[in-house]
Amino acid sequence: MTSIVLADDHPVVRQGLRALLEAQQDFTIAGEASDGLETVALVEQLKPSVLLLDVMMPGLNGLEVARQVRQRSPHTKVIILSVYKNEAYVLEALRNGASGYVLKDSSAADLVVAVREVCAGHRYLSQPLSDRAVEAYVQRAKAAPLELYETLTSREREVLHLAAEGYSNAQIGDRLSISPRTAETHRANLMRKLSLQNQSDLIRYAVRRGVITLEGVPPQAGVKGSSSKRSANTEPR
């Protein structure tokens, strides 16, 4: 039996995925999560065969969730669900341990095939994505300098995400089970590493890097954009 955890912040999406996957006699839904931090904890607890994961999640984005799941539950296969078709997102997902990358406009049959393929030990990429295109992007990326985001620790990435969503140090501490002072220290360290001067810089960096979407920016932040969502043609950098 293939056990699956569903991670998406939209209940209606999870309901649809559950109905689709439970129609397969050898699939069972072990649990659901609506938040990135909750997802990591749930997968660590349940150790499912597969994690079906939205790329953009509150609390911690899907790409970082995939990286932490690889460390905490290495036998769990991760399939990313995404609207982003460009190779940069696919590459980062694969680097972070994902075995599959399924576009949200794929058919139901494609998703079932993806689950079966990754459970069989294969990689699955939705059309029109291809291993050749990803490999070409890898070769271009090798010439690029080290991205500063890669210098952040897992905890600093968690703090970055929560801080960009408008959480205070006390609230971050509560979410991560650390003291407010420790949260403040992590925030100061990550801002130093990323050469950020203030909260507005932090939010703009998080949106540009793909850590959060513009719709995840708190209204009081005063960070403006042309759209409430990032374009599917943008990429993490």
Backbone torsions as a table, in degrees:
resi	resn	phi	psi	omega
1	MET	NA	131.3	179.0
2	THR	-91.9	113.0	178.6
3	SER	-90.5	136.9	-173.1
4	ILE	-130.8	136.3	169.7
5	VAL	-106.5	133.0	178.8
6	LEU	-102.1	129.5	179.6
7	ALA	-129.4	106.3	178.0
8	ASP	-157.4	141.4	-175.9
9	ASP	-83.1	1.4	178.2
10	HIS	-108.7	113.5	-178.7
11	PRO	-55.5	-39.0	-177.7
12	VAL	-65.2	-33.5	177.2
13	VAL	-67.4	-44.8	179.1
14	ARG	-62.4	-39.7	178.6
15	GLN	-61.5	-42.5	178.7
16	GLY	-65.1	-43.2	178.8
17	LEU	-64.1	-41.2	179.0
18	ARG	-60.5	-47.7	-179.2
19	ALA	-60.9	-42.2	-179.3
20	LEU	-64.1	-48.9	-172.8
21	LEU	-76.7	-35.2	179.6
22	GLU	-71.1	-12.1	174.4
23	ALA	-70.3	-16.8	175.5
24	GLN	-87.0	125.0	-172.3
25	GLN	-63.3	-25.1	-176.8
26	ASP	-100.4	8.8	176.3
27	PHE	-107.5	141.7	172.7
28	THR	-137.9	139.9	179.0
29	ILE	-89.7	113.7	-176.4
30	ALA	-83.0	-26.5	-178.2
31	GLY	-179.3	169.9	179.7
32	GLU	-135.2	152.2	176.1
33	ALA	-144.6	149.2	-178.9
34	SER	-116.8	6.7	-172.8
35	ASP	-143.9	142.3	-177.1
36	GLY	-61.2	-43.8	179.4
37	LEU	-65.2	-40.2	177.1
38	GLU	-63.1	-37.3	-179.2
39	THR	-61.8	-47.3	-180.0
40	VAL	-58.8	-46.4	-179.3
41	ALA	-64.1	-40.9	-178.4
42	LEU	-66.7	-43.3	179.2
43	VAL	-65.1	-40.7	178.2
44	GLU	-61.5	-35.1	179.7
45	GLN	-75.5	-45.7	-171.2
46	LEU	-90.7	-25.4	-177.1
47	LYS	49.7	57.3	-178.2
48	PRO	-71.0	166.0	175.6
49	SER	-68.3	-38.9	-174.1
50	VAL	-138.5	140.1	169.2
51	LEU	-112.3	119.3	175.5
52	LEU	-98.7	113.8	-160.8
53	LEU	-129.0	124.4	173.7
54	ASP	-68.4	140.0	-176.6
55	VAL	-69.9	-30.3	179.9
56	MET	-113.3	109.9	-177.7
57	MET	-127.5	147.2	171.4
58	PRO	-71.4	157.8	178.0
59	GLY	84.5	-46.3	178.4
60	LEU	-166.7	127.0	-174.0
61	ASN	-73.3	159.4	-171.7
62	GLY	-59.6	-34.4	-179.5
63	LEU	-65.4	-39.3	177.4
64	GLU	-73.9	-35.3	174.6
65	VAL	-57.9	-45.3	179.7
66	ALA	-58.2	-42.1	-179.7
67	ARG	-63.7	-42.6	-179.0
68	GLN	-72.7	-35.1	177.5
69	VAL	-64.2	-38.9	177.8
70	ARG	-57.9	-36.4	-179.5
71	GLN	-78.0	-37.1	-171.6
72	ARG	-95.0	-24.4	178.9
73	SER	-143.5	71.3	-170.6
74	PRO	-61.4	-19.8	-179.8
75	HIS	-86.3	-8.5	177.7
76	THR	-79.1	125.3	176.5
77	LYS	-85.0	132.3	-178.1
78	VAL	-106.3	128.9	173.2
79	ILE	-116.7	121.2	178.9
80	ILE	-87.2	132.4	171.1
81	LEU	-102.4	127.9	-172.1
82	SER	-152.1	153.2	170.3
83	VAL	-93.7	-9.2	-174.3
84	TYR	-86.1	121.5	-174.4
85	LYS	-98.6	-8.4	-174.4
86	ASN	-80.1	154.2	-171.4
87	GLU	-65.1	-25.6	-178.6
88	ALA	-59.9	-44.5	178.7
89	TYR	-66.0	-42.2	180.0
90	VAL	-62.2	-45.2	-179.4
91	LEU	-60.2	-46.2	-179.3
92	GLU	-65.3	-37.8	176.9
93	ALA	-60.8	-46.2	-179.6
94	LEU	-66.4	-41.0	177.0
95	ARG	-60.2	-33.8	-177.1
96	ASN	-86.2	4.9	172.6
97	GLY	106.9	0.9	179.0
98	ALA	-69.0	143.4	177.1
99	SER	-101.0	-17.0	-178.8
100	GLY	-142.9	153.2	178.7
101	TYR	-139.9	108.6	-174.5
102	VAL	-114.8	125.8	177.6
103	LEU	-75.5	146.2	-174.2
104	LYS	-71.4	-12.7	175.6
105	ASP	-94.0	11.6	176.7
106	SER	-73.1	163.5	178.8
107	SER	-80.5	163.6	177.0
108	ALA	-59.7	-39.4	-179.8
109	ALA	-62.5	-37.5	178.8
110	ASP	-61.3	-40.7	-178.9
111	LEU	-65.6	-41.8	177.6
112	VAL	-62.3	-43.6	177.2
113	VAL	-60.6	-41.3	179.8
114	ALA	-59.3	-44.8	179.1
115	VAL	-61.9	-44.9	-179.1
116	ARG	-66.2	-39.1	-179.2
117	GLU	-65.2	-46.5	-178.3
118	VAL	-68.9	-33.4	177.5
119	CYS	-67.3	-26.5	177.7
120	ALA	-83.9	0.9	177.5
121	GLY	91.9	12.0	-179.9
122	HIS	-103.0	164.3	173.9
123	ARG	-94.7	144.1	178.8
124	TYR	-129.4	125.2	175.3
125	LEU	-125.0	130.9	177.7
126	SER	-63.8	149.1	168.5
127	GLN	-69.8	140.6	11.1
128	PRO	-93.2	14.6	178.3
129	LEU	-67.7	149.9	179.9
130	SER	-149.7	154.6	176.3
131	ASP	-59.8	-34.5	-179.4
132	ARG	-64.8	-42.8	179.9
133	ALA	-66.3	-39.7	178.6
134	VAL	-65.0	-42.2	179.4
135	GLU	-63.1	-38.6	177.7
136	ALA	-63.4	-39.0	178.0
137	TYR	-67.2	-38.1	178.0
138	VAL	-57.6	-45.0	-178.6
139	GLN	-63.2	-39.7	177.2
140	ARG	-67.7	-38.0	-176.0
141	ALA	-70.7	-25.4	-178.4
142	LYS	-62.0	-29.1	-178.2
143	ALA	-81.6	-10.9	-177.8
144	ALA	-80.4	149.2	177.7
145	PRO	-67.9	161.8	179.0
146	LEU	-58.0	128.3	179.1
147	GLU	-76.7	132.2	-173.8
148	LEU	-60.3	-28.9	178.2
149	TYR	-57.1	-32.2	-178.5
150	GLU	-68.5	-15.6	179.1
151	THR	-84.1	-9.0	-178.7
152	LEU	-78.9	143.9	173.9
153	THR	-75.9	168.4	177.9
154	SER	-58.9	-41.3	-179.5
155	ARG	-66.9	-39.9	178.4
156	GLU	-64.8	-34.6	177.0
157	ARG	-67.0	-39.4	176.7
158	GLU	-62.5	-44.8	179.9
159	VAL	-65.3	-40.4	177.7
160	LEU	-57.3	-48.0	-178.2
161	HIS	-61.9	-49.1	-177.6
162	LEU	-66.5	-39.8	178.9
163	ALA	-63.8	-39.8	179.2
164	ALA	-66.2	-27.6	177.6
165	GLU	-82.4	-1.3	174.0
166	GLY	99.0	8.9	178.9
167	TYR	-72.6	141.1	174.7
168	SER	-78.6	170.2	177.9
169	ASN	-60.0	-39.1	179.2
170	ALA	-65.3	-41.8	179.6
171	GLN	-69.0	-38.0	176.3
172	ILE	-62.4	-44.6	178.3
173	GLY	-58.1	-40.7	179.6
174	ASP	-66.1	-42.7	-179.4
175	ARG	-65.7	-37.1	-173.5
176	LEU	-100.5	1.9	-179.5
177	SER	58.8	45.0	174.1
178	ILE	-130.5	168.0	-179.4
179	SER	-76.2	155.8	175.7
180	PRO	-57.6	-36.1	179.2
181	ARG	-64.5	-40.9	177.6
182	THR	-65.3	-40.4	176.8
183	ALA	-61.0	-42.6	178.7
184	GLU	-61.5	-40.5	179.5
185	THR	-64.6	-44.3	178.2
186	HIS	-62.3	-40.3	179.6
187	ARG	-63.7	-43.9	179.8
188	ALA	-63.6	-40.2	-179.3
189	ASN	-65.8	-43.5	-178.0
190	LEU	-69.2	-35.2	178.4
191	MET	-67.7	-35.8	177.0
192	ARG	-65.8	-45.7	-178.9
193	LYS	-62.2	-35.8	-176.6
194	LEU	-94.3	1.4	-179.4
195	SER	57.7	44.9	178.1
196	LEU	-100.7	141.4	-173.8
197	GLN	-100.7	-29.4	-174.9
198	ASN	-154.2	-178.3	-177.2
199	GLN	-63.8	-37.3	178.5
200	SER	-63.4	-41.0	175.9
201	ASP	-60.3	-42.9	-178.2
202	LEU	-61.5	-45.0	-179.2
203	ILE	-65.7	-45.7	-180.0
204	ARG	-60.6	-40.4	177.8
205	TYR	-63.0	-44.9	-177.9
206	ALA	-61.9	-39.7	178.4
207	VAL	-69.1	-45.9	-178.6
208	ARG	-63.3	-37.7	-178.1
209	ARG	-77.7	-13.5	-178.6
210	GLY	86.2	15.2	177.2
211	VAL	-69.3	-42.0	175.5
212	ILE	-134.6	166.6	172.8
213	THR	-97.1	165.9	178.0
214	LEU	-60.4	-30.1	179.0
215	GLU	-69.2	-16.0	177.5
216	GLY	-88.1	-3.8	180.0
217	VAL	-78.4	129.0	178.7
218	PRO	-62.2	140.6	-176.8
219	PRO	-55.6	-35.0	-176.4
220	GLN	-74.2	-6.3	-175.8
221	ALA	-71.6	-26.3	178.3
222	GLY	72.3	22.5	177.4
223	VAL	-98.3	116.2	-173.7
224	LYS	-100.7	152.6	176.1
225	GLY	-148.7	169.1	-178.1
226	SER	-81.3	-12.7	-178.0
227	SER	-148.1	154.8	177.9
228	SER	-78.2	-9.8	178.1
229	LYS	-128.9	152.4	175.3
230	ARG	-74.9	149.8	178.4
231	SER	-68.0	146.1	176.9
232	ALA	-69.4	-8.7	178.8
233	ASN	-94.2	-5.8	177.5
234	THR	-79.1	168.2	-178.4
235	GLU	-144.8	154.8	176.8
236	PRO	-67.7	140.4	179.6
237	ARG	-153.9	NA	NA
